[in-house]
């Protein structure tokens, strides 16, 4: 079995904490302990692919949160950039929001096209404890101008607001907000290979609306693997499993890059 642990660079910062105050938003990953260059490259590619996958999923999730709050506040201000609420339909007891993308996101890091369908039970509000949203992702195409590489996501995920509340009220009405997400996607890479990827994650928000701290944990268990955040097939078609063995912490002050935590990748 091939394994690789990734430890973010905050460990180095903590070593020096007793000498001087250090604030760093950089993350450094350990080099693979395995001397097999091909194996090392496989883990590096998997880590990079997983990071971009989680970033893309997070972007979608942020947009869903934004649209849900806009609808409840009956506001059209402050929505996601180049994302349009095309229509709203009610079918039986379910409200469906149809979203389309065409353009750069708000920080200009990715260009997006494609569609979302957001479903929530009529009479349910996203700020309620236990509220659940089902999201269908259709030909969501992400191009990173910096690299020119494009990936495509198709699939479905479920978001649950475990604690209730909204991140915009952190530090005012809520000290902690907990969201959980599970989903399965078909991910098409820049080399045109398509693989199945799964995600199961708990995200805990603390701090204030202008200084958010996020702690990510894996939720799934499959056989001998626990605390899984992602699993599926890598580019080569091999099964992989990624554990979070120490919560991965991100900070708004660091552009939501990871600043601490540990992940371990397995390719049986």
C-alpha positions in Angstrom: 0.0 0.0 0.0 1.3 3.5 -0.9 0.7 6.2 1.6 1.7 9.8 1.9 1.2 12.3 4.7 0.9 16.0 4.1 1.7 18.4 7.0 1.1 22.1 6.5 3.9 24.5 7.2 2.4 26.0 10.4 4.4 23.4 12.3 7.6 25.3 11.4 6.0 28.5 12.6 5.2 27.0 16.0 8.8 25.8 16.5 9.9 29.5 16.4 7.0 30.9 18.4 9.0 30.9 21.6 11.7 33.1 20.0 9.6 35.6 18.1 6.1 36.3 17.0 5.6 35.0 13.5 2.5 35.3 11.3 2.6 33.2 8.1 0.0 32.3 5.5 2.4 30.0 3.6 1.8 26.3 3.5 4.6 23.8 2.8 4.0 20.1 2.2 6.4 17.4 3.3 8.3 15.8 0.4 7.3 12.1 -0.1 9.3 9.8 2.1 9.2 7.2 -0.6 12.3 7.3 -2.9 10.4 6.1 -5.9 10.2 9.2 -8.1 7.2 7.8 -10.0 5.3 7.1 -6.7 6.2 10.6 -5.3 5.0 12.3 -8.5 1.7 10.3 -8.3 1.1 11.6 -4.7 2.0 15.2 -5.7 -0.4 15.1 -8.6 -3.2 13.6 -6.4 -2.6 16.3 -3.7 -2.8 19.1 -6.3 -5.9 17.6 -7.9 -7.6 17.3 -4.6 -6.8 20.8 -3.6 -8.3 22.2 -6.8 -11.3 19.9 -6.4 -12.0 21.2 -2.9 -11.5 24.8 -4.0 -14.0 24.3 -6.8 -16.5 22.7 -4.5 -16.0 25.5 -1.9 -16.7 28.1 -4.6 -19.9 26.4 -5.5 -20.9 26.1 -1.8 -20.2 29.8 -1.1 -22.4 30.7 -4.1 -25.2 28.5 -2.8 -25.0 30.2 0.6 -25.1 33.6 -1.0 -28.1 32.8 -3.2 -30.0 31.3 -0.3 -29.5 34.3 1.9 -30.3 36.7 -0.9 -33.6 35.0 -1.5 -34.5 35.0 2.2 -33.5 38.7 2.5 -35.3 39.4 -0.9 -32.1 41.1 -2.0 -30.1 41.0 -5.3 -27.0 42.8 -3.9 -23.7 41.2 -3.2 -24.3 38.1 -5.2 -21.6 35.9 -6.8 -19.8 37.5 -9.8 -21.0 36.3 -13.2 -23.5 33.9 -11.7 -27.2 34.5 -12.6 -30.4 33.4 -10.9 -32.3 32.5 -14.1 -35.5 31.3 -12.5 -37.3 29.8 -9.5 -39.9 27.0 -9.7 -41.9 25.2 -7.1 -42.6 21.5 -7.8 -44.7 19.7 -5.2 -43.1 20.7 -1.9 -39.7 21.7 -3.3 -38.4 25.1 -4.4 -35.8 24.9 -7.2 -33.4 27.7 -8.0 -31.7 27.6 -11.5 -28.3 29.3 -11.6 -26.0 29.8 -14.6 -22.4 30.8 -14.8 -20.5 32.7 -17.4 -17.4 34.7 -16.4 -14.7 35.1 -13.8 -15.4 34.7 -10.1 -15.1 37.7 -7.8 -11.4 37.3 -7.1 -10.6 36.7 -10.8 -8.8 33.4 -10.1 -11.2 31.2 -12.2 -13.4 31.5 -15.2 -16.6 29.5 -14.9 -19.4 28.3 -17.1 -22.2 25.8 -16.4 -25.3 25.5 -14.3 -26.6 24.7 -10.8 -30.0 23.5 -9.5 -30.5 24.2 -5.8 -33.4 22.4 -4.1 -34.8 23.1 -0.7 -38.1 22.1 0.9 -40.8 24.7 0.8 -41.1 26.4 4.2 -37.5 25.5 5.1 -35.0 28.4 5.7 -31.3 27.8 5.3 -30.5 29.5 8.6 -32.6 26.9 10.5 -30.7 24.2 12.5 -30.7 21.0 10.5 -31.8 22.7 7.2 -30.7 20.7 4.2 -30.1 21.8 0.5 -29.6 19.5 -2.4 -27.4 20.8 -5.2 -27.1 19.4 -8.8 -24.0 20.5 -10.7 -24.2 20.5 -14.5 -21.2 20.9 -16.8 -19.5 23.2 -14.3 -16.4 24.2 -16.3 -13.5 25.8 -14.4 -10.6 27.4 -16.2 -7.7 28.9 -14.3 -6.3 31.8 -16.3 -3.0 31.5 -14.5 -2.3 28.0 -15.9 -4.9 27.8 -18.7 -6.0 24.4 -17.4 -9.7 23.4 -17.5 -11.6 20.9 -15.4 -15.3 20.0 -15.6 -17.6 18.8 -12.7 -20.9 17.0 -12.9 -22.6 15.6 -9.9 -24.7 16.2 -6.8 -24.1 17.1 -3.2 -26.1 17.7 -0.1 -25.4 20.5 2.4 -26.7 20.5 5.9 -26.7 23.4 8.3 -26.1 21.4 11.5 -25.9 24.4 13.9 -28.2 26.8 12.1 -27.2 30.4 11.5 -25.3 32.2 8.8 -21.6 33.0 8.6 -22.4 36.7 8.1 -23.6 36.7 11.8 -20.5 35.1 13.2 -19.3 37.0 16.3 -22.7 38.7 16.6 -25.4 36.1 17.0 -23.3 32.9 16.7 -19.9 31.9 18.0 -19.8 28.7 16.0 -21.5 27.6 12.8 -21.2 24.0 11.6 -22.0 22.8 8.0 -21.7 19.3 6.6 -21.5 18.2 3.0 -21.6 14.9 1.1 -21.4 14.5 -2.6 -20.4 12.4 -5.6 -19.0 14.0 -8.8 -17.6 13.0 -12.2 -14.5 15.1 -12.5 -12.9 15.6 -16.0 -9.3 16.6 -15.8 -7.3 18.8 -18.2 -6.0 15.6 -19.9 -9.7 14.7 -20.6 -9.7 11.7 -18.3 -12.9 11.4 -16.3 -13.0 9.9 -12.8 -15.5 9.6 -9.9 -14.7 11.6 -6.8 -16.5 11.7 -3.5 -16.5 14.2 -0.7 -17.7 14.1 2.9 -16.7 17.0 5.1 -17.6 18.9 8.2 -16.7 22.6 8.2 -16.7 24.6 11.4 -16.7 28.4 11.3 -15.5 30.5 14.2 -14.3 34.1 14.6 -16.2 37.0 13.1 -17.7 37.8 9.7 -14.6 39.8 8.8 -12.0 37.4 10.4 -13.3 33.9 9.7 -11.5 30.8 10.8 -12.5 27.4 9.3 -11.7 23.9 10.5 -12.3 21.0 8.1 -12.7 17.4 9.2 -13.4 14.2 7.2 -16.7 12.4 7.8 -16.7 9.2 5.9 -15.6 5.6 6.8 -14.9 2.9 4.2 -13.5 -0.4 5.4 -10.3 0.3 7.3 -10.3 4.0 6.3 -11.8 6.5 8.7 -12.1 10.3 8.8 -12.2 10.4 5.0 -12.7 13.7 3.3 -12.2 12.6 -0.3 -12.0 9.2 -2.1 -12.4 7.9 -5.6 -10.1 7.3 -8.6 -7.0 9.3 -9.5 -6.0 10.3 -13.0 -4.3 6.9 -13.5 -7.5 5.1 -12.5 -6.2 3.9 -9.2 -8.4 4.0 -6.1 -7.4 6.6 -3.5 -8.5 7.6 0.0 -7.7 10.8 1.8 -8.0 11.1 5.6 -7.9 14.3 7.6 -5.9 13.1 10.6 -5.7 16.6 12.2 -8.3 19.2 11.3 -7.2 21.4 8.4 -7.5 25.0 9.5 -8.0 27.9 7.0 -8.0 31.6 7.8 -9.7 34.5 6.0 -6.6 36.7 6.8 -4.6 34.2 4.8 -7.0 34.2 1.8 -8.5 31.0 3.1 -5.3 29.0 2.5 -4.6 26.1 4.9 -2.4 27.2 7.8 -2.3 24.0 9.9 -3.5 20.4 9.9 -2.6 17.0 8.5 -3.9 14.9 5.6 -2.9 11.4 4.6 -3.3 9.9 1.1 -3.7 6.2 0.5 -3.4 4.4 -2.8 -3.9 0.7 -2.0 
